[in-house]
Amino acid sequence: MELPKPLSALPAAVEVALSRIAGESLHNVARHARASACALALEVGATVVELRVSDDGTGLPAEHRDGVGLAAMRGKPASRSRQAPLRLRW
């Protein structure tokens, strides 16, 4: 996991959302990606928090449709946008 130094304090709701999104991301990698490595990187800006998840797995097939997990992860940042917008990359 790559974290900024020093790590700025974030609103509690943002920390909870990040924790849940990171957990769901790791779960998805373990369950679906057939990956041997996974990395999380967090960047904290003045107005945006970005969590990047990458792995060396198979990737999503072209015909992939988001399941509940991906849809929920995409919804969490939008619900926190007043405090510190979250941006996800995977």
Order of alpha helices (4+ residues) and beta strands (2+ residues): alpha-beta-beta-alpha-beta
